[in-house]
């Protein structure tokens, strides 16, 4: 079954860093905390990430297909018009930086200055990226099974439970 939004006849772009991000609609995005610091270990940090993502999803009429928050980085699979991805990420990272700095007293910024993204062209690549992000906490020795990591969309796919972000599963 083809993904009606992600089965694009576009080239695969790895880690592009250009302002006019207008290719495609379905993206695998990775962004990292400054110097790979484990800011995710700060109590309440992930809750602020959730708030910001939910705000940006609504603002940009985007859909979240999958996500994982790791102590030093995050992965997202987002369905969004490609020319809005840069603004989505800018607003998300800006809000988190301001809120975290104010609430947690972190100085010197939160994020590495860029993010990486891959245009997802097929269901096979989408499934591969989704499995990768859900297995990240297991490979990082944080949990024994993906459904034990609450800062992920794995529960949405493995059980009837829902995470704090609405997960778009209609692509399946």
N, C-alpha and C positions, 0 to 999 in steps of 0.2 A: 504494500500500500504506500503510495507516494505522499509525502508531506506537502499539502497544497500550498503552504506558505514558505517552506524551506527548500523544496525541490526546484532550485534555480539553475539556470544554465549560465552561471557566472564562474569566473576563475576563483580558485581558492587563494585568498590573501592571508598570509601569515604575518601578524604583528605590524600591520601598516600603521604609520604615524603621519597621516596627512589630514589636513583640516576638512576637506570635502569628502567625508565618508558617506558616499551615496550608493555604494554597491550592496545589493542584497537586502534581506529583511531579517534573517535569522543569524545570530552571532553568538559565538563562544568567546567570552570576554574574561581576561585575567587581569587583575590589578593587585599591586603589592604594597604593603605598608613600608614606610621609609626604612631603609637599611635592613629589610626583612625582620624588623622588630616584631615580637609576638604581642602586639597590641590587643589581639583577640583574647588574651588571658586576663585583661582588665574587666572586672565585674561591671556589667551594664553596657559594655562596648558593642556587643552584637545587637542588642536591642536598638541602639541608635542606628546601626546599619539597616536593620529592618524598617525602621520608621522612614529613613531617607529613601530606601528602595521603593517602598510602597508609595510615597509621595511622587517620586519620579515616574513610576509606572503609570500612575493616574495622569500626571501632567502631560506625558508624552504618548498617551494611549498605547502603551506597550504591554506586552504580556511576558511573564516569566515562565519559561519552560523548565528550568532547573537552576539550582544554586548550591553553593557550599561556602561557608565561612570557615576559614582555617585561621590558626593563630597569627600567621604572618602574611596571609593573602586571601583573596576571594576569587571564586569562579562563578560566572553567570552564564546562562543560556537565555538570551533575550530575543523576543520577536518584536521588531521595531522597524520603522522605515529607516533605511540606512543613513539618510542625511540627518536624522535626529539622534543617532547614537552618540556622536561627539558631545552634543548638548546634554543628553541624558547623563553621560559619565561626568561631564564638567559639573553639573548641578549636584549630582550625587556626592561626588568627592568634595566639593566646596562645602555643602551643608554639613557633612560628617566632620570635616576638618574644623569648621567653626564651632559646632556643637561639642565635639570631643575636647577641643582646646579649652573651651569655656567650662565645661562640666568636670573634666578630669585633669585639668591643669597641664596638659601636654603642650610643650613648646617646640617650635621648629618644624611644624608640619606633621602630617599623618601619613601621606602617600608618597610613593615614588612619582615623579612628574609625568609619567605616561601610563598607558595601559596597552595590552596586546589583545588583538581580536582576530578571529577566523570567521569567514563567511561560511555558514553551513549550507551545503548544497544538496544533501540527500538525507533520507531517513537513516541510512547506515551510519553516516558520519554523526548525525544527531544522537543516535543510540550509543555510539562509541564515546562521544563527549559526555553524555549523561552518565554512563557507567563510570567513566574516569572521575568525574567530580564526586559521585556518590562513594567511590572507593577511596578517595583522597584521605578521609579521616582514619580509615583502616590502615592504609599504607603508612600514614604518619603516626601509627601506634597510639591513636587517641581513643579508639574503640575497637571492639572485636568484630562488629557487624555494622554496615552502613545505617541501618535503621536505629542504632543506638545514638547516633550523632544528631542532636536536635537542631543544629544550625545548618540544616541541609533540606533539600526537597526529597530526599530518599524516602522518608516516611509517607509522603504523598503518593509515591509510586509503589511502595512495598506493602502498605497497609491502607486502611480506610481513614487513618488520621490525616489531618491537614496541618501544614505549617502555618506560620504567621504571615506568609506571603501567598496570595492566590496563585496557584500553579495551573498553567494552561496545558491541559493534557489532550485537547481535541486533535492535536497533530497525529496521535497514535492511530 
